[in-house]
Amino acid sequence: MVVERVSVRDFRSYERADVRLAPGLTVVWGRNGAGKTNLLEALYFGCTGRSCRTSNEREVVRFGAGLTRVEVRARGPEGAHVLAVGFEPGTGKRMQADGVVVERLLDVAARPLVSVFLPDRLELVKGPPAVRRAHLDQVVAALWPARAGTRIAYARALAQRNALVARIRVGRASAGSLPAWDGELARHGVALMADRAAAVQALEDRFAARAADLALEGGATVRYRPRSKSSDATALAAELAERVDGDLERGFTGHGPHRDELLLEHEGRELRAYGSQGQQRLALLALLVAEREAVAAARDAVPLMLLDDVMSELDAERRARLVDLLRSAGQSVITTTDLAHVPGAGDAGVRRLAVTRGEVHEEPAAGDAGGAEDRAA
């Protein structure tokens, strides 16, 4: 699935913009504050129905406007598709796929898959385990959409067990009802751990290879470290039962897959604690590229990659290596303040979009003799 065009109305700094993307690499360039990141966010918003930058989506509506609309036109093997998201604060979103109203774009089979790098996504490497667990569960859902419900079922059972533990703790319920919830939590927990382990297995070799491609020297690994050592629901339920006194003391469930960890390591040490900023950035890029390859293999569809300000902290060699990886397969959009930071930005087939004060203009590649109609975005 290739995104051919995105149209935005009253989104962030854009009153109106219609932008065509290349089937391979598109470079969005301009000064800081011009609106480059806003354009990436609009693409993500149109493909998923949500923002990649904020949980307060009122912020995406242009100041002074009452609502926003993003439309994405894409083409796959079976033909063209149109996704549209309209959002008016206070009334919710209206999402459509090929003219049909849908509740969630994420459930639409005929939509572009998308992966995004933003500078603050380094929190995935540097942040607490909960950030990496949530990301791993998103990878599971991207690889095998039918398994997305496992995490939801586990979270629901965990909330019920925690509520029961809280009631028992204050004398409003009997501990005799805990074994039933232990069994329910364990059943979903074992399935969740299996999904996570399978996802990491799909990433291990790819991550190590992509880290080497980006010259993260010394070897890099990704590992899944579950809190429980159980391989079946009966054993996990027994572990929960053994720890019930501690749960009652603290007031919540302290053991299970909600305490798992995804480890990113370099030379045998955790990047979170021992990696430099540069090493952490390379590891994150390697992980995202590895995920794109794993999803492409599992679903026969290469996700669109959106990379914001990724080149500014890479040296020339690693910039070239990254662009080679991106151009080897799939569609990518990179933002930059300096075209010289993106090797091959002037090559034929690469689309260059210049952003100035919320306006986007397509620039011809070197040697392109196309007319003005080809340069208007």
FIMIKOL-565657 format. One line per field, with one value per residue (C-alpha): residue number from 1; x negated, y negated, z. Coordinates in nm, 2 decimals. Example, Ala and Ser with C-alpha at 12.3 -4.5 7.8 and 13.67 -1.06 7.14 Angstrom:
BEGIN
resi: [1;2]
px: [-1.23;-1.37]
py: [0.45;0.11]
pz: [0.78;0.71]
END
This chain:
BEGIN
resi: [1;2;3;4;5;6;7;8;9;10;11;12;13;14;15;16;17;18;19;20;21;22;23;24;25;26;27;28;29;30;31;32;33;34;35;36;37;38;39;40;41;42;43;44;45;46;47;48;49;50;51;52;53;54;55;56;57;58;59;60;61;62;63;64;65;66;67;68;69;70;71;72;73;74;75;76;77;78;79;80;81;82;83;84;85;86;87;88;89;90;91;92;93;94;95;96;97;98;99;100;101;102;103;104;105;106;107;108;109;110;111;112;113;114;115;116;117;118;119;120;121;122;123;124;125;126;127;128;129;130;131;132;133;134;135;136;137;138;139;140;141;142;143;144;145;146;147;148;149;150;151;152;153;154;155;156;157;158;159;160;161;162;163;164;165;166;167;168;169;170;171;172;173;174;175;176;177;178;179;180;181;182;183;184;185;186;187;188;189;190;191;192;193;194;195;196;197;198;199;200;201;202;203;204;205;206;207;208;209;210;211;212;213;214;215;216;217;218;219;220;221;222;223;224;225;226;227;228;229;230;231;232;233;234;235;236;237;238;239;240;241;242;243;244;245;246;247;248;249;250;251;252;253;254;255;256;257;258;259;260;261;262;263;264;265;266;267;268;269;270;271;272;273;274;275;276;277;278;279;280;281;282;283;284;285;286;287;288;289;290;291;292;293;294;295;296;297;298;299;300;301;302;303;304;305;306;307;308;309;310;311;312;313;314;315;316;317;318;319;320;321;322;323;324;325;326;327;328;329;330;331;332;333;334;335;336;337;338;339;340;341;342;343;344;345;346;347;348;349;350;351;352;353;354;355;356;357;358;359;360;361;362;363;364;365;366;367;368;369;370;371;372;373;374;375;376;377]
px: [0.00;-0.15;-0.02;0.01;0.16;0.26;0.50;0.54;0.77;0.71;0.46;0.20;0.03;0.20;0.51;0.50;0.25;0.26;-0.06;-0.18;-0.43;-0.68;-0.64;-0.99;-1.15;-1.00;-1.21;-1.03;-1.26;-1.24;-1.34;-1.26;-0.90;-0.79;-0.55;-0.74;-0.65;-0.29;-0.28;-0.41;-0.16;0.12;0.01;0.01;0.35;0.50;0.37;0.46;0.72;0.50;0.21;-0.14;-0.24;0.03;0.31;0.50;0.61;0.77;0.42;0.43;0.71;0.56;0.59;0.91;1.07;1.36;1.26;1.00;1.01;0.74;0.78;0.53;0.54;0.35;0.31;0.26;0.26;0.64;0.68;0.72;0.85;0.94;0.93;1.07;1.07;1.28;1.24;1.43;1.34;1.64;1.82;1.56;1.42;1.58;1.38;1.44;1.28;1.37;1.68;1.80;1.82;1.60;1.54;1.17;0.93;0.69;0.95;0.96;0.78;0.73;0.52;0.15;-0.05;-0.27;-0.57;-0.70;-1.03;-1.01;-1.30;-1.10;-1.05;-1.39;-1.18;-1.12;-1.49;-1.55;-1.21;-1.05;-0.96;-0.59;-0.68;-0.85;-0.58;-0.31;-0.53;-0.58;-0.21;-0.17;-0.42;-0.22;0.10;-0.08;-0.22;0.10;0.41;0.62;0.41;0.46;0.75;0.53;0.37;0.72;0.85;0.55;0.59;0.96;0.89;0.61;0.83;1.10;0.85;0.70;1.05;1.11;0.78;0.86;1.20;1.05;0.78;1.05;1.27;1.54;1.49;1.37;1.04;1.22;1.31;0.95;0.87;1.12;0.97;0.62;0.72;0.87;0.57;0.33;0.52;0.49;0.14;-0.01;0.13;0.00;-0.35;-0.35;-0.25;-0.53;-0.79;-0.69;-0.71;-1.06;-1.17;-1.06;-1.27;-1.59;-1.80;-1.66;-1.74;-2.10;-2.15;-2.00;-2.20;-2.51;-2.40;-2.38;-2.73;-2.62;-2.95;-2.99;-2.67;-2.31;-2.04;-1.67;-1.54;-1.21;-1.23;-0.89;-0.83;-0.69;-0.87;-0.55;-0.47;-0.10;0.20;0.20;-0.16;-0.10;0.21;0.01;-0.25;0.03;0.16;-0.18;-0.21;0.14;0.02;-0.20;0.08;0.31;0.05;-0.02;0.34;0.27;0.13;-0.25;-0.33;-0.25;-0.30;-0.22;-0.57;-0.75;-1.05;-1.18;-1.55;-1.76;-2.13;-2.46;-2.77;-2.57;-2.47;-2.13;-2.12;-1.87;-2.13;-2.47;-2.41;-2.51;-2.24;-2.39;-2.38;-2.03;-1.92;-2.08;-1.92;-1.58;-1.62;-1.74;-1.44;-1.19;-1.34;-1.35;-0.98;-0.90;-1.07;-0.90;-0.56;-0.63;-0.71;-0.41;-0.15;-0.30;-0.27;-0.56;-0.47;-0.51;-0.80;-0.78;-1.11;-1.12;-1.46;-1.64;-1.95;-2.06;-2.25;-2.39;-2.73;-2.76;-2.83;-2.53;-2.30;-2.40;-2.35;-2.00;-1.89;-2.01;-1.80;-1.50;-1.53;-1.58;-1.21;-0.89;-0.79;-0.94;-0.91;-1.20;-1.20;-1.52;-1.63;-1.91;-1.87;-2.25;-2.18;-1.98;-2.20;-2.04;-1.78;-1.82;-1.80;-1.54;-1.24;-1.29;-1.02;-1.13;-0.87;-0.96;-0.76;-0.74;-0.49;-0.24;-0.26;-0.40;-0.56;-0.70;-1.05;-1.18;-1.47;-1.80;-1.76;-1.38;-1.23;-0.87;-0.63;-0.48;-0.18;-0.43;-0.58;-0.27;-0.20]
py: [0.00;-0.33;-0.67;-0.89;-1.21;-1.37;-1.66;-1.87;-2.14;-2.35;-2.10;-2.26;-2.54;-2.44;-2.62;-2.41;-2.18;-1.90;-1.70;-1.42;-1.17;-0.96;-0.58;-0.57;-0.86;-1.20;-1.47;-1.75;-2.04;-2.39;-2.61;-2.52;-2.60;-2.59;-2.31;-2.00;-1.79;-1.90;-1.75;-1.41;-1.42;-1.49;-1.18;-0.97;-1.11;-1.03;-0.67;-0.58;-0.83;-0.95;-1.18;-1.06;-1.36;-1.44;-1.28;-1.61;-1.61;-1.95;-2.07;-1.95;-2.19;-2.51;-2.80;-2.99;-2.70;-2.49;-2.16;-1.98;-1.72;-1.50;-1.28;-1.02;-0.86;-0.53;-0.26;0.11;0.42;0.42;0.05;-0.29;-0.37;-0.69;-0.74;-1.05;-1.18;-1.48;-1.61;-1.88;-1.92;-1.84;-1.62;-1.35;-1.22;-1.10;-0.85;-0.70;-0.43;-0.45;-0.65;-0.42;-0.54;-0.33;-0.33;-0.29;-0.32;-0.08;0.20;0.12;0.38;0.15;-0.11;-0.20;-0.07;-0.34;-0.37;-0.70;-0.83;-1.15;-1.28;-1.23;-0.86;-0.80;-0.75;-0.41;-0.33;-0.56;-0.54;-0.30;0.06;-0.03;-0.23;0.06;0.31;0.09;0.06;0.44;0.49;0.25;0.46;0.77;0.60;0.49;0.84;1.03;0.80;1.08;1.11;0.74;0.85;1.06;0.76;0.60;0.91;0.93;0.56;0.62;0.92;0.74;0.44;0.68;0.87;0.54;0.42;0.74;0.72;0.36;0.47;0.77;0.54;0.32;0.61;0.56;0.90;1.25;1.39;1.70;1.54;1.47;1.81;1.76;1.43;1.58;1.84;1.58;1.35;1.64;1.77;1.43;1.37;1.69;1.60;1.25;1.37;1.61;1.33;1.10;1.38;1.45;1.08;1.05;1.37;1.21;0.90;1.05;1.12;0.82;0.58;0.71;0.68;0.33;0.21;0.34;0.17;-0.16;-0.11;-0.05;0.13;0.40;0.60;0.51;0.74;0.72;0.96;1.03;1.07;1.19;1.15;1.50;1.82;2.01;2.18;2.26;2.10;2.34;2.25;1.88;1.90;2.08;1.80;1.55;1.74;1.76;1.38;1.30;1.18;0.92;0.81;0.76;0.56;0.32;0.32;0.44;0.73;0.71;1.01;1.10;0.99;0.63;0.63;0.77;0.59;0.55;0.52;0.33;0.41;0.31;0.51;0.70;0.39;0.22;-0.08;-0.25;-0.28;-0.26;-0.38;-0.72;-0.94;-0.86;-0.48;-0.50;-0.69;-0.43;-0.14;-0.30;-0.35;0.01;0.13;-0.06;0.06;0.42;0.39;0.26;0.57;0.81;0.66;0.67;1.04;1.12;0.92;0.87;0.49;0.26;-0.02;-0.38;-0.52;-0.88;-1.02;-1.36;-1.54;-1.21;-1.33;-1.62;-1.40;-1.14;-1.17;-1.16;-0.78;-0.69;-0.92;-0.75;-0.40;-0.50;-0.64;-0.32;-0.11;-0.33;-0.32;0.05;0.12;-0.06;-0.43;-0.68;-1.05;-1.24;-1.59;-1.80;-2.16;-2.11;-1.91;-1.83;-1.62;-1.37;-1.18;-1.15;-1.41;-1.55;-1.21;-1.13;-0.96;-1.14;-1.40;-1.72;-1.93;-2.27;-2.40;-2.77;-2.91;-2.64;-2.62;-2.33;-2.34;-2.06;-2.12;-1.95;-1.70;-1.78;-1.77;-1.75;-1.95;-1.90;-2.19;-2.40;-2.17;-1.89;-2.11;-2.22;-2.02]
pz: [0.00;-0.11;0.00;-0.31;-0.16;0.17;0.19;0.51;0.62;0.93;1.08;1.31;1.11;0.78;0.67;0.35;0.19;-0.08;-0.09;-0.32;-0.20;-0.39;-0.39;-0.24;-0.06;0.00;0.17;0.35;0.43;0.57;0.86;1.22;1.29;0.93;0.98;0.87;1.18;1.15;0.80;0.93;1.21;0.96;0.76;1.07;1.18;0.84;0.84;1.20;1.32;1.60;1.67;1.71;1.92;2.17;2.37;2.37;2.01;2.04;1.97;1.61;1.51;1.37;1.60;1.53;1.33;1.46;1.31;1.11;0.83;0.69;0.38;0.27;-0.08;-0.11;-0.37;-0.32;-0.54;-0.54;-0.63;-0.48;-0.13;0.05;0.43;0.59;0.94;1.05;1.40;1.59;1.95;2.17;1.92;1.85;1.52;1.21;1.02;0.68;0.47;0.10;0.19;0.46;0.82;1.05;1.43;1.41;1.12;1.28;1.21;0.84;0.64;0.33;0.50;0.49;0.78;0.93;1.16;1.30;1.45;1.65;1.86;2.18;2.09;2.24;2.55;2.41;2.48;2.78;2.95;3.20;3.11;3.07;2.76;2.60;2.70;2.53;2.22;2.21;2.23;1.94;1.74;1.82;1.69;1.37;1.30;1.39;1.41;1.54;1.85;1.96;2.17;2.40;2.57;2.61;2.77;3.00;3.10;3.18;3.39;3.57;3.65;3.79;4.01;4.13;4.23;4.42;4.60;4.70;4.84;5.03;5.17;5.34;5.44;5.18;5.00;5.08;4.96;4.85;4.52;4.43;4.27;4.00;3.90;3.93;3.67;3.44;3.46;3.41;3.10;2.93;3.07;2.92;2.58;2.61;2.70;2.40;2.17;2.30;2.28;1.92;1.82;1.97;1.80;1.47;1.55;1.70;1.39;1.20;1.48;1.51;1.13;1.10;1.40;1.22;0.90;1.09;1.24;1.59;1.66;1.91;1.86;1.95;2.08;2.17;2.43;2.60;2.98;3.12;3.49;3.51;3.42;3.37;3.04;3.12;3.29;3.58;3.68;3.64;3.86;4.12;4.11;4.17;4.46;4.62;4.62;4.74;5.08;4.91;4.68;4.97;5.15;4.86;4.73;4.37;4.17;4.17;3.95;3.59;3.23;3.32;3.48;3.18;3.02;2.66;2.67;2.42;2.47;2.32;2.39;2.65;2.85;2.86;2.63;2.87;3.14;2.96;2.60;2.48;2.32;1.98;2.05;2.18;1.86;1.64;1.83;1.80;1.43;1.39;1.59;1.38;1.05;1.19;1.28;0.93;0.78;1.02;0.95;0.58;0.60;0.81;0.62;0.27;0.32;0.39;0.64;0.55;0.76;0.89;1.03;1.18;1.23;1.22;1.03;1.25;1.50;1.26;1.09;0.71;0.70;0.91;0.71;0.39;0.55;0.68;0.35;0.18;0.42;0.36;-0.01;-0.03;0.03;0.10;0.13;0.36;0.44;0.61;0.75;0.76;0.79;0.54;0.21;0.23;0.53;0.32;0.08;-0.26;-0.19;-0.54;-0.72;-0.97;-0.81;-0.48;-0.41;-0.24;-0.05;0.07;0.37;0.45;0.71;0.67;0.29;0.09;-0.25;-0.45;-0.59;-0.90;-0.87;-1.03;-1.41;-1.39;-1.67;-1.55;-1.58;-1.30;-1.27;-1.16;-0.90;-0.72;-0.41]
END
